[in-house]
Amino acid sequence: MTSKFDLNRRQFIGGTLGVSALPLISKPVFAQAKTKLQFQCFGGAYEEILRQDIIPEFEAAHNIEVVFTVEDDVQMLPKLIAARDRPVYDVVTLDNPIAFQGKDLWLDNMTSKMPNAKDVYSSSLPPETANYGAIVYQYALVHDKSKLPNVESWMDLWTNDIVVGVPHISQAYGMTFLYIAAMLHGGSATDLKPGIEAIKSLKKFKVYKNVSEGRSLFQQQEVDAALFYSHRGQQLIDSGLNLGRATPKEGLWGQRTGFQIPKTCQNVDGAIAWVNNALSASYQSKFLKGLYSPTNSKVEAPADLEEKLLMGADTVNSIRELDWGTVLPQKDELVDLWVREIG
């Protein structure tokens, strides 16, 4: 379960028409004028579904033009802070730890104005998360079944002569792996430095900085096992690779990805409409084909996909995230140590 965050104290246009021109414009033109929604999201398969299946429908239903910018969420906080009171985006797409780190930048909890929120698992909404979660992920131990046939513990990564894929700590899953490494080697959530020493002690390892790099390492058989997104591991299995998705005895961790509305938002009504739509069963059902697991309890998965997804209240609400309030204050020091010790 995620920790509850206090999100109630968050702090973080065009031309004008002359008065003489107003009588020349009829009321129907005003009624038909579209507003704009400045929207950021990451690219890849998720972007493709947005552009093809989501945005055209949303624009038609709400008479809003969505101005879509592809940008990684790790750039959001510096960009929003640097902009100060100048508008950048109306809605941003963020992993939960990044949303938590920037909690002073967002509008207060708007779920009361989002009717679809009533069907979303509480573990994926404020105040239990720092974002409005539309997707849930879990990190499995993905392994080459010929090199590591059986997995019992995360410690198997240290006790077998294999090449381990190590996710970079700039990513939430990288911090999660660092926590697991620390936990297995005398550390804890409040002391993650033993995790860096543990990673250095792996017999062989390769660092991957993003999902694409991790996928390529598996495809090219350059790594034998790694903490990796479970659904990405399943996609590799479906492509014919001899891989497995394991749940070690210590368990699995994961995260929620979703949306936030910056305080500098210029189209608040449009932003609320977007997030409300993203919380709907209709929206989330369109992403099932990409193995993106839903947060809306009303989503029904096709039989051929159900076992590949995280479905149901018990499963979704039990997904563990790190205690970001404890972990994130250590990040700068850990990144400096990582650069010196691992590169």
N, C-alpha and C positions, 0 to 999 in steps of 0.2 A: 504493500500500500504506500502511497505517497504521503509525505508530511503535509499538514495544513499550513498554508502560507497566509500571512496577514497582507491582503492586497487592498485594504480599504484606505490606506494612507499614501497611495501612489502619487509621486511628484515627477517625476522626471519632466484679380486673379486672372484674373484676366482683365480685359479692357472694360471700360464703362461706356454706357450710352448717354449721349447728351439728353437733357430733359426735352428739348424740342423734337427729338426723334421718337419719343415714346408713343405719341398718338398715331404714328405711321405703322406701328406694329400691332397686328390684331391679337386678341386674346388667345385664339387657338394656337398661334405660333408659340406663345409663352407656355401653353399647356403641353405642347409637344417637345419642347426643348429638353435635351438630355443633359443630365448632370454627369460629372466624371468621377470615377473612383480610382485613385492611384493605389495600385496593388503590387506587392512584391511577393515572389515565390521562387523556390529553387527550380532547377531545370530537370531534364531527364524524363523518365516515364510519367512522373506526376504532372509535369508541365504539359505533356502531350494530351493527357486526359482532360486537364483543365481547358486547354484551348479547343479541343474537339467536342467535348461533351458537357462542359459546365458553363463556360463564359457566354457563349451565344444564347443559351437558354436564360441565364441570369439577366443579361442585358435586355432581352425582349420582355421578360416578366417585370422588370423594375425601371425600365426606361433610363438605364444607366450605361454609360460607356466605360468599360473597364480598361484602364491604361496599365498594361501588364509589363512589369520589369522583372527579368530573371536575375536574381542576385542571391548569393549564399547568405544564410542567416547570421553567420559569424561577423558579417560586415554591418549588421543592423545597428547594434548599440553604439559603436563609434560614430556612425553616420548620423544617427538621431541626436546624439549628444552634441556633435559638432554643429548641427543645424540649429540648435537651441529652439527658439520659438518659430522658426521658419518651417512651413509644411514640407514634408518629404513624401510620406506615404499615408494613406488612410487606413490601410490594413497591411500588416506584415505577417509572414509565415515563419514560425520559430519553433525550435525544439524547446521543451519545457525548461531545461536548465538555463538557456539563454534568456528566455522570458523572465525567469526568476531573477537572474542577475540584473536585468533592466527594469525591475518592478516599479521603480519610481517614474518610469516614462509613460505608463499606460493610463488610460481612463479608468475610473472605478468600475467595479464589476457590473456588467450590463446584462447578465443572464435574465434578469426580470423582464427585459424587453425582447427576449429571444424565445418565442414559444417552443421551438424545437429542443431547447435545453432540457425540458422535462423528461425527454426520452433518452438523454445521454447519461451514462454511468457517472455518478458523482465523483469518482476517482479521476475523471478526465475534465473536470470543470473547476473554476475558482469557487471556493478558496482552497480546495485540495491541490490544485495545480496553479501555475502562474500564467497559463494560456488557456484558450478554449480548445480543448483537444478534439481533433477530428480523426486522428489515426493513433493506434497503439502499436508499439513494436516490442519485440523481445529479442534479446541477444542470445543465440545458441552457441554451443561449442560445435562448430562445423569442422568435420575431419575427413580426411582421405581414408576410406575403409581398408585399403590395402596396406597403408603405413601405420595406421592407428585403428585397429579393428574394433576394439572395445574401449569405451570411456566410462570411468566410474567417478572421477574427480577432476577438478580443474588442475590439480597437482600432476595429472598425467602429462601435461605439457612440459613439465620439468623433468619427469622421470623416464621419458622415452627419447630415443635418438631420432628426433624429427625436426623439421624446420617449422617454426611457429610464426604465424602472422601476428604482428603486434600493432594494434591501432594507435595512432598518434593521439596524444592527450589534448590536442586542440579540439577534438571531437568528444561528444558526450560518451560515446561507447569507449573511447580511449581512456577517459577518466574512470569509467566503470571497470575496465580491465586492470587499470593501475590499482584500483581499490581491491579487486579480487587478488591480485598479486601480493599486495600489502597484507591483506587479511591472512593469506596462507603462510606468510613469512614474518609473523610477529608484529605487524602493524595494525592499523585500525582506520576508521573514517577520520579520526582526528590526527593521525600520523601516517601519511601515505608514502613517506620517503623510503621505507623498506620495500615498497613495491618497485621502485626504480632499481634498487640493488637486485631484487629478484629477477626483473626483466633482463638485466645485464648478465645474470647467471644462467639464463637459458642456453642450452647447448648450441643451438643455431636459431636465428630469428631474422625476420625482415619486417621493417616498419611500413605500414600503409597509411597514407594520409587522408584517404577518402574511400567511399564505397567502390568507385570505379577501379581504383588501384587494387583494392582487396579482391575484387572479382577477377581482375586480370591475373593476379598471383595464383589464384586457384585454377583458373583456366589453363595457365601455362605450367601448372604443376610445380610452381616455385615455392609454395608453402604446403604443408601437410595438415595443418590444423590452425584454427584461429577463433577468437571471439568475433562473431560476424552476425549481422542482422539475420534472424531466423528465416524471414521470407526471401531474402536474397540467397541464402543457402538453399532453400527449396527450389528457387528458380534455376540454380546451378544443377541441382539434382534432376530437375525436369528436363534440362538440356542434355542429359546423358552422362554427366560426370559421376564417378564412383565415390560419392560423398554421403555422409550421414549428418543428421542434426541431433546432437546429444544434449541431455539435461544432466549435468553432473550432480553428485549428491549434495553439494553446497547450494544448489539451486541456480536460477537464472535471474537476471535483472533486465530492465527495459526502459522505455521512455514513452512520453506522449508528445506528439507533434500537432501543432494547431496554429491558432491565429491570435493576434492582439491588435488593439486599436490605440495608436499613439495619442497622447494628449494634444499634439499638433494637428490632429486629423481635421481636414476641411469639410469633409462630407460624413458627418457622424451618422446620419440616418442611413446613408448608403453603406457605411461600414457595418453597422448593426445588421442590416439586411443581408450583407455578404456572410457574416459569421453565422447568423441564424440559418441561412441556407446550407452552410457547410456542416452544421450540426444535424441536418435532416437525414432521414433514412434514404431518401431519393439520391441526394448528393453522394453519400458514402457508399451506396450500392454500386455506383459507377466506377469505383476504385477497386472493387473486389478482384477484377480481372488482373490487376497488378499485384495482387496478394497484399494489399493494404488493409489491415484489420480495422473494423469500425468501432466507434465509441457509442453509436446509437443502438439502443437495445432492440429496436424494431427492425434492424437490418436482417434479412434472411439470405444466407449464402447458398448457392447451388451445391448439390450433393457432392460434386467432384472437387469442390474447393473447400468445403467446410473443415476438413481435417488439416488443411494447410493454413488456416486462419486462426486468429485468437477470437473466439466467440463465446458470448454468454457472460453474465454478471460475475460468476465465481472466478472465471479465468481472467477477465479484464481487471477486475478490482484487486486481484491478487498479484498483479505485476508490480514488482519492486523497483523503485528508483532509488538512486543514492540520496542521502540527505544533503541536498544542494546547499543548504544554509551552512552546513559544516564543511563541505568539500570545497566550494568555490573560493572562500577566502584564502585557501592555500594555493590556488592555481598559479599565480604569478611566480611564486617561489619555486613551485614544482616545474614549471616550464623552463625556468632558468637552469635548474638542476638537470632536467631532461636534455637540454641543448648541450650542456657540458659533458654529461655522462653517456648519452645515447646518440646525440646528433640530430 
